[in-house]
Every structure is written in C-alpha cells, then in structure tokens.
C-alpha cells in the first residue's frame, strides 16, 4: 500500500521523466508557422465590472488580423455584466436569461463559432499576449486533437495556506503535464486554457461536472494526442482560503468519479495501452484509490505495530503522526503569512485527499450540480 501511494505521487513522475529522457522525446523544435482561424470562447457568469479587464486582455492577444474571433457568452448572469461585452464592437456577445451551466453555454457558443480551432478560457484568468500563437502550433500535426495551456497561480501580498499549497501543487502538476505530453498525451486538460479542433468537439451531457477534463479525454480516447504547451499561460489567483478551495476540490473529486464511469475506452488497456497507463497512474489512482488507501494505512499501521512489536512499524507510524501533526499546525496557521511556504504542503495534501473522499460520497448521492458558484479568489478579497 505504501508503494502504491509513493508511485501515485512521486514514482510515476520519476518514471515518465526517465522514459522521456531515454526515448529522446524531449527534443522539440518550436516555431510560429501555423495560423489557423481561431474562436476564443469565454463562458461568464456574474463576473461584475472586472469582466472589462478580461475583455481588454483578450483583445490585446497577438494573432494575425482577421483570424481571431472572440465570443463572450454570459448565460444566466443577473448582475448586468452581460451588457459589458456589448461595449466592445469587435467582440461577439451571447446571452440567455436561463442558466444551464458552463457546458451548455459552451455548446451554444460552439454552434455560432467559425474558427477551425476552438479555444476556451475562464473569465477570471489572464492570458499572456502570445498565448493563442503558442497554443495553435501543435495542430500542424494532424494526430493532435487538443492542446492545453499552463495554469499559473498568482500570489497576493499575503500568502496563506491555500495560496502556498495550491501554488506548490500546480508546480508539480505542471511538471507531470509536461512529461505526460512528451511521452504520449496529456490526461485531462485544465479549463483555464484549453483548445481543440472544431470537428472533434463533442456534445457532452449538460450534467457533466468536469467538462474540460472529459472533453479532452474523449478526444484522447479517439486516438488523438492532447498536447501541453506551457508557453501559453492562463494566470489566476488561488482560492481566497482553504474553505473556498475545499468547495472546489470536492466538486473536482465528484467530477472525477463521474468521468471515470464515462471513460470506458481510457480504462481499457486493450483499446490504447499507453493512454490507460497514463490515465490510471496520473488520475485514477489519486481519485479512486489513494485517499482511501491513506486511511487504511494509518489504521493498519497501528494494528501491525501493536501485534508485531517490530521497530520499523513504530517508525512508520511515528512518521505518519509527524506528518499529520504538521498538517494540523498548517490548519492552525492557515491565515498567517508564514515565510517557509513548504510548511503548508502537508495541510494542503491532507485537505486534498479528504476532499477526494467527500467528493466520492457527493457523486454517489448525485448531489453535485453542473451549475455551481465560483470560488472566491484571493484578489476578490482585495477589491
């Protein structure tokens, strides 16, 4: 059990790094030679006056004139922010009073989009100026069906447990994404900045929780590669506090369980062995096994130590208690600006796995709606 836990969080990263190096797949030639027509689609809901900043950021993106279509779809917004995109004549605005969720809005926008490549990004992110130029280049290869950008966590002046923990977590996730992509394919794209070929966009059910993840995995199931381009960056602030991060992580975990039961090909090694290897190692173990395994390890360790009286079981048990004590201290200091940011990592790790368990039971009860209130971000509290 300890070996499986080690493999899921560290061993898999070490393995794919070595495989990429041995196979020489880290030799990449980058150039700006391919400029297909692009539709950038931004689903919005009650974004408020800050939406103007997002629109300006999108209009500032570097891309050949006449090849970039920008669509803001603000279905269900009740704060009047749906009128803001109308102030910009080069932006296409879509609005319906009925709120059916992000995926429903995306599907409606896709039907009106004209670009060969569809790019989706969140309304609370900021893209670097050459993000679109970078994200379209892999599409020169017809085997590439989708491309994901990098999610960057911005820091506020006062970093607490959520910002420190999420920032470090995403640094490691970025490493895994890079080497997943180099080895064969990304296993799940981040919705902060995700793109796909228009003809590969699938009309997923409206009750889909993790639309970006499931859509990218469905494309991978069809035999296409999903590529990671870290030069295309979507920046956002971390959740304002652990409470907001917990809401987000439980939703993600519930969506993970929903996705596992919808991705029948990805879990079948006879369909695509490499995809199954990456999907199980990077996603399934963390969502479906490790959170429950950690609980079992903790209680089983007590039994083995008491029954055998062997020193090594007591040492392992002591290490677990030290780790969870560190996590408890992180909880106590979660609102403090601690200079050693790694201090919050055990707390964030523990909370993340607890959320995975809670997400499982939420999925089991079918209690996670596809429409949800966005998490409050650190910059929201500063406004």
N, C-alpha and C positions, 0 to 999 in steps of 0.2 A: 504493500500500500504506500509505503514511504517512497519507493522507487517510482511508482506511477505519478505521485504528487510532484516529485522532483522533475520527472520527464515533462509533465504538462507545463510547468512554469519556467524551467531552465534548460532541461535536457533537449527539448525539441528545438529551441533556439540555437543551441550549440550544434546540434546535428545538421540543421539546414544550412547553417553558416559553413560548416566543413564541406557539405555536399556541393554547395555553390562554388567554393574555392577549388575543390578537387576537379569539378567538371568545367571550370573556367567560364562559368556563366555570368561572372561579374564584369566582363569586358563589354562595355556598352558604348556605342557611338551615338552621340546626340547632335541633332541639327534641327533647324527650323526650315523645313522644306515643304511641309504639307499644311494646307489651309482650307479644309472643307467648310461648308456653311454650317453654322452653329446656332442652336437655340438655347439660350440660358433661361431656365425656368426657376423662379423663386416663389415657393408657396409661403404665404404670410398669414398670420392671424393675430389681430390686436397688437401690432408692433409699435403703435404710437408714433410720435414725431421722429423717433430715431430711424424710422424707415427711410427718411430722406438721405441720411448718411449712407445707407446701404445702396440706394439708387445711384447716388453720385459715385460711389466706389465702383459699381458695375459699369456705369457709363465711361469711367476712366480706363477700363481694361484695354490693353493693347491687342488689337486684332485688325486685319485688313478691312477697310471700309466696304460696307455692303454685304458682308458675310456673317455679321453677328446680329441675331435677333434677341431681344430682351423681353421676357414675359413675366410680369408680376401677377400672381393670382391670389386674391385676398378673400376667398370664400368665407362667409360667416363672421367677418370682422364687425365688431359692434362699437369700436371706439372712433370711427370715422377715418381710420388710417387707409381705408381702401380708396379714398379720393386722392391720396398723396401721389401715387404714380401717375395720375392724370395730369399733374402739373408738368410732366416731362414729355414733350411731344414725340420723342424717339422711342419711348417705352410703351409696350403694349400692356394694357391693363385688363384683367378679367375679374369679375366679381359676381357672386351669387349670395343671396341672403342666407341660404341654407348651408349649414356647416356639416359636411360629411366626413371630414378628416383630411389629413395631408395627402394620402394616396389618391383619394377621389379627386382632389384638386389637381394633383399631378397628371392624372389620366386625362382630365378635361383639357388641361393646357397642352398636352402632347397632341391631342387631336387638332389643335389650332396651330401647332408649331410647323415651321417649314424647313428647319435645319436637318442636314444629314446626321449630325451629331447632336444629341441632347445632353445638356449639362444641367445638373440640379445642384442647388446650394441653399443653405439655410439663410433666413433673413437676418439672423444675429451674427453672421460671420463676415469677415472682411477678406477679400481675395487680394493676393499680390498682383501687380499690374500685368505680368506676363502669364498669369495662371492659365488662361484659355489657350494661349500659344503652346504652352508646355503640355497641357492635357490632351491635345488632339494629335500630337506627333506619333504615338504608338499605333494609331489607326491606319498608318501606311501599310501595316501588316494585316492582311485580311483574317488572320487567325485570332486577332484581338477583337473582342466583342464589347469590352467595357474597360474604363480607366478611372481610377480613383486618385484623388489628390491627398495631400498631407493635412491632418488636423493639428494645428498648433495651439497650445494653451497659453494665453496671455496672463501676465501676473499683475495683480494690483499692488499698490504700495504696501499693503499689509497682508501678508500671506498666512492663511490658517491651514488647518488640516486638509480641507477639500482641495484648495488650490495646489498645495505642495504635493499631496498624494496623487491627484489626477495628473499633474504635470509629469511626475516621475513615471507613472503608469503608462502615459501616452508616449514617452520617450522609448520605453521598452517595446510597446506595441508598434511603434514606427520601425524599429529595428526588425521585428518579426515580419511586418508587412513588406519591407524591402526585400528580405531574403525569401519569403514566400513567392513574391512576384518574380524574382530572378530564377528561382528553382523551377517553377511552373506557372502557378496562378495565385492571385490573391484570393483568400477565402472569406469573402464578405467585405463590401465597401462601406466607407463611412459616409453618411448622408450630408455631412458638412460640404463636401465637394465630390460629386460622383457623376460620371458620364457613361453613355452607352450609344451604340448605333441605333438610329431611329427604328430600323426594321426589327431589332431584337428586343425592343421594349415590350414587356408583357403586361396584359391587363390582369393584374393580381386581384384577388378578392378585396373589397373595401375594408374588411375587418383585419387585414394584415397589420401587425404591430410594427415589425422592422422591415419597412418597405424597401429601403436601400440595400439592406443585407440580403433579403430574399430575392430581389430582382437580380442583383449581381451573381448570386449563387445559381439562380435558374439559367442565367446566361452561361455560366461555367459548366452546368450540367449538360448543356447542348454541345459541349466540346470546344467552346471558345475560351481564350485566356482572358483573365481580368488582371490588368497591369496597374502597378502602383507608381505614381510619378511624384516624388517628394518635392520637386521644384514648383509644383502647383500647390499653393498653400492657402488654406482657409483658417483664419485665426479667430478665436473666440475666447472669452473669459471662462474660467472654471465656474462651477456652481457656487453660489454665494456662501453656502455652508454645507455641512455633512447631511443635514436634513433634506436639502434640495437634491443632493447627489444620491441619497438613498431612494428618493422617488424615481429618479432617472434610471438607476441601476436595477430596481425591481421591475420596471417596465421593460428594460432590455432583456432581463432574465426570462420574463414571461414570454417575450417575443422570441427568444432563443429556443424555448421549448416548442412554441408554435411552429417555428421554422424547421426544427428537426423532424417533425412529423409530416412536413410538406416537401422535404428534400429527399425523396426516396432514391433517386439516382446517385446523389452525392454520397450517401451512406453505404451504397452497394459497391464493393471493391471489384466486382466483375464488370461494372459499367466503365469506370475510369479509376484504376488503382491509385494513381498519383493524386488525383483530386480527393479520393477517400482518405488517403494517408494524411494529407494536409488538413482537411476538414476535421477529421477526428482528433488529430493531435493539437490543433490550434483552437478549435471551438468546442467540439462535443465533450471532450474531457473536462474542460473548465466549466461548462454549463451543466452537464448531466451527472458527472461523477465526483469531481474533486471536492465540491462543498460538502457533500455527504460523507466522503472519504475522510476529510479532515476531522469531522465529528467522531467518526468511528475510530480513527487513530487515537484520538485523545482519550476516549473511554477504554479502549482495548489496551492501551499502554498502561493504565492503572492496574488492570487485571493481570497483565504479564509481569509487571514489577512486583506485585504482591504475591502472585503464585510462584514465580521462579526465584525471587530474591536475587536476581542477577544484576550486576552493577550497570551494564550497558542499558538496560531498560529504565533504570532510575535516571541515568544521564539523559537519555532521550526525553523522559518525562519532565525533567528539570528544564531542559531547553524549551519545551513547549510552554511550560509555565512562565519562563522568562519572556518568551515571545508575546504571550497574551497579556502579561503584566505591562510590557512595552506598549501594547495596543491600548490597554486601559489608561495608561499615562497620556497617550495621544488623545484619547477621548477627553480627559480632564483638561488638556491644554489646547483643545481644538480651536479655540478662539484667540489664541495667543500667537504673536509673531515670533516663532522660535527660529533661532539663527541656523540650526542644523536641520535642514529640510527633510533629510532621511529619517528623522525622528518620527514622522507621521506615516511612514510606509507600512509598518505593521498594523496600525489602526486602519488605514485605507484598505489593506489586504483583507483584514478580518471583516470589515463592513461589507466589502465587495462580495465575499463568499456568503455572508449572512443574507445579503440581498438576493443572491442566486437561489438560496433555499426558499425565501419568501416569494420570489418570482415563480418558482415551480408550483407552489400552492395557489398562487393567484391564477396561473394558467390552468391549473387543474379545475378551479372553480369557474373558469371562463369569465373572470372578473376584471380583466384588463381591457378597457375600451381602446379602440383605434384612435379616437379623438382624446386628447389629453392636454392639460395645462402645461405650458412650457416651464422648465425650471428657471428660477430666479438666478441670474448670473451675478458675479462679483461686481461688475460695472453698473448693474441696475441699482445696487445699494448706494453707489457713489453719486448717482444722478440726483 
